[in-house]
């Protein structure tokens, strides 16, 4: 077919991790891009129940690419449930849009299905990108229903944009042929984080002083929502063990319903050098990566965990549970970090102590992290998307 590919992307709302990729795609002469948002959440202040506060991202989210916000007719607008985004206008927009292909982010919302059914009827190819993997186990009846629905859907999808190894394995387990799966790695804005690292890492001591953290203590960092699913209490319990054998500080960046429980645990067991920094916006996060010496994500389930990518851009060893999707691609056991069994506090403490024990090895692990994450970039995403489009239209 003649270039450029007229590609429509359906997205729930402007997301800080996705918009730089949209800019990169819009800059390519091979792609004529239009992004259709189901909601304007993120463009104006909104309440995030996970963080337990009102948020507004402090970075531009619509610059550098063509986009539209569709009217959401849901009686209960919500990004997290099936009926929370209902955009009937997507049907007319796709029918008159003269698009060559539609890229949909998953199948979790009513508008995703409205869009896919519309283009299936029109013969327009669908590219699917989701986060699902095989790490969580579902009750058997629910798993059977899910499999029946997704096998029906996947037979009609033209190309799959896999975020990583576990996501690819999920598609293949549901009957998708390998040649239809293209790696479009889950990435962050590496250029931004590497640049901030070069600027801030030489100022590590000054940043620690500014933040009130002793300069001589290595820092263990957690960033994210303080929710049960993230298991921040596991990290606190592990730190209580670690602090008996090694001097260190634990820094939580983020907020949420578990914060009072964590603070009470610190008080009850008189754990020293634990710091709660609250929610930090995108431009404020880098200073915390810069003061850290090891990053930990102990989630009971996390489809990916893009904070792992961010930490690696700052040359940090990373420790993640075996339920964090990023561990399948970004963590090389013993080389740039560790993957441990979720919920195993003792093993988590051992992994942290192993990283803290040798500053020279810690530095070597951090360099390995940077080398790995350099290959996990928006540039690779663009290559994967173009390869998928070329295969679909061959």
Buried (B, 14 or more C-beta within 10 A) or exposed (E): EEEBBBBBBBBBBBBBBBBBBBBBBBEBEBBBBBBBBBBBBBBEEBEBEBBBEEBEBEEEBBEBBEBEBBEBEBEEBBBEEBEBBBBBBBBEBBBEBEBBBBBBBBBBBBBBBBBBBBBBEEEBBBBBBBBBBEBEEEEEEEEEEEBEEBEEBBEEBBBBBBBBBBBBBBBBEBEBEEEBBBBBBBBBBBEBBBEBBEEBBEBBEEBBEEBEBEEEBBBBBBBBBBBBEBBBBBBBBBBBBBBEEEEBBBBBBBBBBBBEBBBEBBEEEEBBBBBBBEBBEBEEBBBBBBBBBBBBBBBBBBBBBBBBBBBBBBBBBBBBBBBBBBBBBBBBEEBBBBBBEBBBBEBBBBBBBBBBEEEEBBEBBBEBBBEBBBEBBBBBBBBBBBBBBBEBBE
